[in-house]
Amino acid sequence: MANTTTEKRQSGMKDTTAEKRYNVAVVGATGVVGQQFLRIMAKHNFPLRNLKLFASKRSAGSRITYGGQEIEVKEVGARAFAGVDLVFISATDDVSRNVAPVAVEAGAVVIDDSGIWRMEPNVPLVVPEVNADDVAEHEGILSIPNCATTPLVMALAPLHHANSVKRVVVSTYQSVSGTGLAAMQELAEQTRRLLENQRAAPHVYPHQIALNLLPEIGSFKDDGYTSEEWKMAAETRKIMHQPELAFSATCVRVPVYVGHAAAVNVELSRPMEAEEAQSILQEAPGIIVQDDPTISLYPQPITAAGRDDIFVGRIRRDSSHPNGLVFWVVGDNLRKGAALNALQIAEELISRDLV
């Protein structure tokens, strides 16, 4: 059964008095994740006093409607964060590297979506359903994980609490929205051209993504793994407080607009039947189990898109290892994989009076 704090977080309720409201800034407000964040914040009835929106010079001057009010998007300036309590950043690593310390210096708490702060020892890397207590360790900046890591750790953590996870092998199938709006547009344009028997030239990715799969996300390292695969390993170990966890990933970009999926093989400390794992996951906060092979019921990106929960199915014993378990996990990478997780961290900070 989910605890009270989690139930309130998922329903949009707050552990804070109605009188206490917060000044919020969103950096990257015109991006795919920034737009999603604003929609989710409005739906959660976040206790907002004032909202500032920032983006690149290219988007500065545009206007976004929030709560019936039009707000002008501005470029980040010298005093952008004066009087701001919470700053949400969903931008490039370079922007976050420059902006986050400025916001902290101004007295704000930063929740960051880039990869730049995740592995810093003094920056909590948080998925509230998994390691909410870590928010108390922040020194001004908190980070959210890579959008492929979040659904994985949400499924691993409850299993680990019941039966320690010793080894993880994961293959991800990641949608193009994880790269951004340009990649989504490229998939649409390439698909259109191919259906019209025209050539589909790649721009965002090194090869055509329409009707194709690319086993390359991020840059290749000397050991043959990509930066995305390295991130998943390092972030999972940090979030689960398991620095020695054996981990191997293969990350694949697929021609899907929204929704990241993963096939996961875990080695546990003891054998576990599929029924026990299913029961554990059914009780875990933020997870919906969809697992009935007789009616072809299992998680799919197309049905997970637009949903806040993580979906798990195809749960079965690993036939190659006596202590092994296999499952399939899918989540909306823009929501729980990014925007929703950031907002839930803010709600956790507020419920603990840490803002």
C-alpha positions as CSV (number, residue, x, y, z in Angstrom):
1,M,0.0,0.0,0.0
2,A,1.4,3.4,-0.9
3,N,2.3,5.6,2.0
4,T,0.4,8.9,2.7
5,T,3.1,11.1,1.2
6,T,3.1,9.2,-2.0
7,E,-0.7,9.1,-2.3
8,K,-0.8,12.8,-1.9
9,R,2.0,13.3,-4.4
10,Q,0.3,11.2,-7.0
11,S,-3.1,12.8,-6.6
12,G,-1.7,16.3,-6.7
13,M,-2.5,17.0,-3.0
14,K,0.1,19.0,-1.0
15,D,1.4,18.6,2.5
16,T,1.5,22.3,2.9
17,T,-0.8,25.1,4.2
18,A,-3.0,26.9,1.7
19,E,-1.4,30.2,2.7
20,K,2.1,29.2,1.7
21,R,2.9,29.8,-1.9
22,Y,6.0,29.8,-4.0
23,N,7.8,31.9,-6.6
24,V,8.8,29.6,-9.4
25,A,11.0,30.0,-12.5
26,V,11.1,27.6,-15.4
27,V,14.2,27.7,-17.6
28,G,13.6,26.0,-21.0
29,A,9.9,26.9,-20.8
30,T,9.3,26.6,-24.6
31,G,10.9,23.2,-25.0
32,V,9.1,19.8,-25.1
33,V,9.7,19.1,-21.4
34,G,9.2,22.7,-20.3
35,Q,5.8,22.7,-21.9
36,Q,4.9,19.4,-20.3
37,F,6.1,20.7,-17.0
38,L,3.8,23.7,-17.1
39,R,0.8,21.5,-18.0
40,I,1.5,19.1,-15.1
41,M,2.1,21.9,-12.6
42,A,-1.3,23.4,-13.5
43,K,-3.0,20.1,-13.2
44,H,-1.5,19.5,-9.7
45,N,-2.7,22.9,-8.5
46,F,0.8,23.7,-7.4
47,P,0.9,26.4,-4.7
48,L,2.2,29.1,-7.0
49,R,2.5,32.8,-6.1
50,N,4.4,34.0,-9.2
51,L,5.8,32.4,-12.3
52,K,8.7,33.4,-14.4
53,L,9.5,31.8,-17.8
54,F,12.9,31.7,-19.5
55,A,14.2,30.3,-22.7
56,S,16.9,30.9,-25.3
57,K,17.3,34.2,-27.1
58,R,15.6,32.6,-30.1
59,S,12.4,32.1,-28.0
60,A,12.6,35.2,-25.9
61,G,9.6,37.5,-26.4
62,S,7.1,34.7,-27.1
63,R,4.2,34.4,-24.7
64,I,2.8,31.4,-22.9
65,T,-0.6,31.2,-21.2
66,Y,-0.7,29.8,-17.7
67,G,-3.7,29.9,-15.4
68,G,-5.5,32.2,-17.7
69,Q,-2.6,34.7,-17.7
70,E,-0.2,35.4,-20.6
71,I,3.4,35.4,-19.5
72,E,6.3,36.7,-21.6
73,V,9.2,34.4,-22.0
74,K,12.5,36.1,-21.3
75,E,16.2,35.4,-21.7
76,V,18.0,34.7,-18.4
77,G,19.5,37.9,-17.1
78,A,21.7,39.0,-14.2
79,R,18.9,39.3,-11.7
80,A,16.5,36.7,-13.2
81,F,16.1,34.7,-10.0
82,A,15.8,37.5,-7.4
83,G,13.0,36.5,-5.0
84,V,12.5,33.0,-6.7
85,D,12.0,30.0,-4.4
86,L,12.2,27.2,-7.0
87,V,13.9,27.0,-10.3
88,F,13.2,24.2,-12.8
89,I,15.8,23.8,-15.5
90,S,15.2,21.7,-18.7
91,A,17.9,22.9,-21.1
92,T,21.3,22.0,-22.4
93,D,24.1,20.9,-20.1
94,D,25.9,24.2,-20.9
95,V,22.9,26.3,-19.9
96,S,22.4,24.3,-16.7
97,R,26.1,24.6,-15.8
98,N,25.9,28.4,-16.1
99,V,22.4,29.0,-14.7
100,A,22.0,26.7,-11.8
101,P,24.8,28.2,-9.6
102,V,23.4,31.7,-10.3
103,A,20.0,30.6,-9.1
104,V,21.4,29.0,-6.0
105,E,23.4,32.2,-5.3
106,A,20.1,34.1,-5.5
107,G,18.6,31.9,-2.8
108,A,16.6,29.5,-5.0
109,V,16.4,25.7,-4.9
110,V,17.2,24.3,-8.3
111,I,15.6,21.1,-9.8
112,D,17.6,20.2,-12.9
113,D,16.8,18.0,-15.9
114,S,20.2,18.1,-17.5
115,G,23.0,15.5,-17.2
116,I,25.5,18.0,-15.8
117,W,24.8,17.6,-12.0
118,R,23.6,14.1,-11.7
119,M,26.8,12.4,-10.5
120,E,28.0,15.3,-8.3
121,P,28.4,13.9,-4.8
122,N,26.6,16.8,-3.2
123,V,23.6,16.8,-5.6
124,P,20.8,14.3,-4.8
125,L,19.6,12.3,-7.8
126,V,16.0,11.6,-7.0
127,V,13.0,9.5,-8.0
128,P,10.6,10.2,-5.1
129,E,9.0,6.8,-5.1
130,V,12.5,5.3,-4.7
131,N,14.7,7.6,-2.6
132,A,12.6,10.5,-1.4
133,D,14.7,10.9,1.8
134,D,17.7,12.0,-0.4
135,V,16.1,15.4,-1.0
136,A,17.1,16.4,2.5
137,E,20.8,16.2,1.5
138,H,20.6,19.0,-1.1
139,E,22.9,22.0,-1.1
140,G,20.8,24.0,-3.5
141,I,20.6,21.7,-6.5
142,L,18.7,18.5,-7.0
143,S,18.8,16.5,-10.2
144,I,16.4,14.2,-11.9
145,P,17.7,11.0,-13.7
146,N,17.9,10.3,-17.3
147,C,14.4,9.5,-18.7
148,A,15.4,5.9,-19.3
149,T,16.7,5.4,-15.8
150,T,13.6,6.5,-14.0
151,P,11.2,3.7,-15.0
152,L,13.9,1.1,-14.5
153,V,14.7,2.1,-10.9
154,M,11.0,2.4,-10.1
155,A,10.6,-1.3,-11.0
156,L,13.9,-2.5,-9.5
157,A,13.5,-0.8,-6.1
158,P,10.5,-2.7,-4.8
159,L,11.9,-6.0,-6.0
160,H,15.3,-5.1,-4.4
161,H,13.6,-4.4,-1.1
162,A,12.1,-7.9,-1.1
163,N,15.0,-9.8,-2.7
164,S,18.3,-8.0,-3.3
165,V,19.2,-7.3,-6.9
166,K,22.7,-8.5,-7.7
167,R,23.0,-7.8,-11.5
168,V,21.0,-6.0,-14.1
169,V,21.1,-6.4,-17.9
170,V,18.8,-3.9,-19.7
171,S,18.0,-3.2,-23.4
172,T,16.1,0.1,-23.9
173,Y,13.9,1.2,-26.7
174,Q,13.8,5.0,-26.5
175,S,11.5,7.3,-28.4
176,V,12.7,10.3,-30.4
177,S,11.1,12.9,-28.0
178,G,14.0,12.1,-25.7
179,T,16.2,14.0,-28.1
180,G,13.7,16.9,-28.5
181,L,11.3,18.6,-30.8
182,A,13.7,18.6,-33.8
183,A,13.9,14.8,-33.6
184,M,10.1,14.4,-33.5
185,Q,9.8,16.6,-36.5
186,E,12.5,14.7,-38.3
187,L,10.7,11.4,-37.7
188,A,7.5,12.8,-39.0
189,E,9.2,14.3,-42.1
190,Q,11.2,11.2,-42.9
191,T,8.1,8.9,-42.5
192,R,6.2,11.2,-44.9
193,R,8.9,11.2,-47.5
194,L,9.4,7.4,-47.3
195,L,5.7,6.8,-47.8
196,E,5.9,8.9,-50.9
197,N,8.9,6.9,-52.1
198,Q,11.3,9.8,-51.6
199,R,14.7,9.8,-49.9
200,A,14.8,10.6,-46.2
201,A,18.0,12.3,-45.3
202,P,19.1,12.3,-41.6
203,H,20.0,15.6,-39.8
204,V,19.3,15.0,-36.1
205,Y,20.6,11.4,-36.0
206,P,23.5,9.9,-37.9
207,H,21.2,7.6,-39.8
208,Q,17.5,7.6,-40.9
209,I,15.3,7.0,-37.9
210,A,12.0,6.4,-39.7
211,L,11.3,2.6,-40.1
212,N,14.7,2.0,-38.5
213,L,16.5,1.3,-35.2
214,L,19.7,3.0,-34.0
215,P,21.7,1.3,-31.3
216,E,23.5,4.6,-30.6
217,I,22.3,7.1,-28.0
218,G,24.9,9.6,-26.9
219,S,28.6,9.3,-27.7
220,F,30.7,6.1,-27.8
221,K,33.2,5.6,-25.1
222,D,36.5,3.7,-25.3
223,D,34.9,0.6,-23.8
224,G,32.3,0.4,-26.6
225,Y,29.4,1.6,-24.4
226,T,27.7,4.9,-25.2
227,S,27.3,7.8,-22.8
228,E,23.6,6.9,-22.4
229,E,24.5,3.4,-21.3
230,W,27.1,4.7,-18.9
231,K,24.6,7.1,-17.4
232,M,22.0,4.4,-16.8
233,A,24.5,2.3,-14.9
234,A,25.9,5.1,-12.8
235,E,22.5,6.7,-12.1
236,T,20.9,3.4,-11.1
237,R,23.7,2.7,-8.6
238,K,23.4,6.2,-7.1
239,I,19.6,6.2,-6.8
240,M,19.4,2.7,-5.3
241,H,22.5,3.3,-3.1
242,Q,24.1,0.2,-4.6
243,P,27.5,1.4,-5.8
244,E,28.7,-2.1,-6.7
245,L,25.7,-3.2,-8.6
246,A,26.7,-5.2,-11.7
247,F,25.0,-3.5,-14.7
248,S,25.1,-3.6,-18.4
249,A,22.9,-1.6,-20.9
250,T,22.3,-1.4,-24.6
251,C,20.3,1.7,-25.5
252,V,18.4,1.9,-28.8
253,R,16.6,4.8,-30.5
254,V,13.3,3.7,-32.0
255,P,10.8,5.4,-34.4
256,V,8.3,6.1,-31.7
257,Y,7.3,9.7,-30.7
258,V,6.7,9.3,-27.0
259,G,7.4,6.5,-24.5
260,H,10.6,4.7,-23.5
261,A,10.6,0.9,-23.1
262,A,13.1,-1.5,-21.7
263,A,13.6,-5.3,-21.5
264,V,15.1,-6.0,-18.2
265,N,16.9,-9.1,-16.9
266,V,17.8,-9.1,-13.2
267,E,19.8,-11.5,-11.0
268,L,18.4,-11.7,-7.5
269,S,19.7,-13.1,-4.3
270,R,17.3,-16.0,-4.3
271,P,14.8,-17.5,-6.8
272,M,11.6,-15.5,-7.2
273,E,8.4,-16.7,-8.9
274,A,6.7,-14.4,-11.4
275,E,3.6,-14.3,-9.2
276,E,5.6,-13.0,-6.3
277,A,7.2,-10.3,-8.4
278,Q,3.9,-9.3,-9.9
279,S,2.4,-9.0,-6.4
280,I,5.2,-6.8,-5.2
281,L,5.1,-4.5,-8.2
282,Q,1.3,-4.2,-8.0
283,E,1.7,-2.7,-4.5
284,A,4.5,-0.3,-5.5
285,P,3.7,3.4,-5.8
286,G,3.5,4.8,-9.3
287,I,3.5,1.4,-11.0
288,I,0.7,-0.3,-12.9
289,V,1.1,-4.0,-13.8
290,Q,-0.3,-5.0,-17.2
291,D,0.5,-8.7,-17.6
292,D,-2.0,-11.1,-19.1
293,P,-0.6,-13.1,-22.1
294,T,-3.9,-14.7,-22.8
295,I,-5.3,-11.4,-24.0
296,S,-2.0,-9.9,-25.2
297,L,-2.0,-7.5,-22.3
298,Y,1.4,-5.9,-21.8
299,P,2.8,-2.3,-21.6
300,Q,3.2,-0.4,-24.9
301,P,4.5,3.2,-25.5
302,I,1.3,4.1,-27.4
303,T,-0.8,3.4,-24.3
304,A,1.7,4.7,-21.8
305,A,2.0,8.1,-23.5
306,G,0.3,10.8,-21.6
307,R,0.1,8.7,-18.4
308,D,1.9,9.5,-15.1
309,D,2.5,5.9,-14.1
310,I,5.1,3.4,-15.1
311,F,3.8,0.2,-16.6
312,V,5.4,-3.3,-16.1
313,G,4.5,-6.6,-17.8
314,R,5.9,-9.8,-19.4
315,I,7.1,-10.8,-15.9
316,R,8.7,-14.2,-15.9
317,R,11.5,-16.4,-14.6
318,D,14.7,-16.1,-16.4
319,S,15.3,-19.5,-18.0
320,S,19.1,-18.9,-18.1
321,H,19.6,-18.3,-14.4
322,P,18.0,-19.9,-11.3
323,N,17.8,-16.5,-9.5
324,G,16.9,-14.6,-12.6
325,L,13.8,-12.6,-13.4
326,V,12.7,-10.9,-16.7
327,F,10.2,-8.1,-17.3
328,W,9.2,-5.3,-19.7
329,V,8.8,-1.7,-18.5
330,V,7.4,1.3,-20.3
331,G,6.9,4.9,-19.3
332,D,6.2,8.4,-20.8
333,N,9.7,9.9,-20.9
334,L,8.4,13.4,-21.0
335,R,6.2,13.0,-17.9
336,K,7.5,10.6,-15.3
337,G,10.8,10.5,-17.2
338,A,11.2,14.3,-16.8
339,A,8.6,16.9,-16.0
340,L,6.4,15.0,-13.5
341,N,9.4,13.7,-11.6
342,A,10.8,17.2,-11.3
343,L,7.5,18.5,-9.9
344,Q,7.2,15.6,-7.5
345,I,10.7,16.5,-6.1
346,A,9.4,20.0,-5.5
347,E,6.3,18.6,-3.8
348,E,8.6,16.4,-1.6
349,L,10.7,19.4,-0.7
350,I,7.6,21.4,0.2
351,S,6.1,18.5,2.3
352,R,9.3,18.4,4.3
353,D,9.6,22.2,4.6
354,L,12.9,22.3,2.7
355,V,12.1,25.2,0.5
